């Protein structure tokens, strides 16, 4: 499976891997700045953005397999990787497997105690259901700091400080992405 991706800039390549519900566009606020110094490659994981879903199980392992395959297909052996949330977990798994080079994991998801896992699972499912129910109102709700805080408090330390443009694709992805 080929991942949908964008490529900007020149220099040493840097591969960006997004978090749950998102796609490569979640990196849009910083891609051009990074591309001034590096070749930036940002991917849509399977079932997110414009990449089709996997045919089998969707897990950290299967998503990591897809990114590892992409790295090989694109001739990016030794590429520096950066990931956020679920993407952070994926780039750490790539590093554990010896795939890629320098690794940056921003708030990597999934390293929870048993209690935290239960709480996260119990709260994330209703949050996704709420986002799906509010799908048509998301642009308006995310247009205010209060709306961003209400919808994103579970997923961001400072949701009020994010822009509507940054949040909307990621929150819509929670509602729409097949792999969520």
Secondary structure, 3 states (H helix, E strand, C coil): CCCCEEEECCCCEEEEECCCCCCHHHHHHHHHHHHCCCEEEEECCCCCCCCCCCCCCCCHHHHHHHHHHHHHHCCCCCCEEEEECHHHHHHHHHHHHCCCCCEEEECCCCCCCHHHHHHHHHHHHHHHHHHHHCHHHHHHHCCCHHHHHHHHCCCCCCHHHCCHHHHHHHHHHHHHCCCC
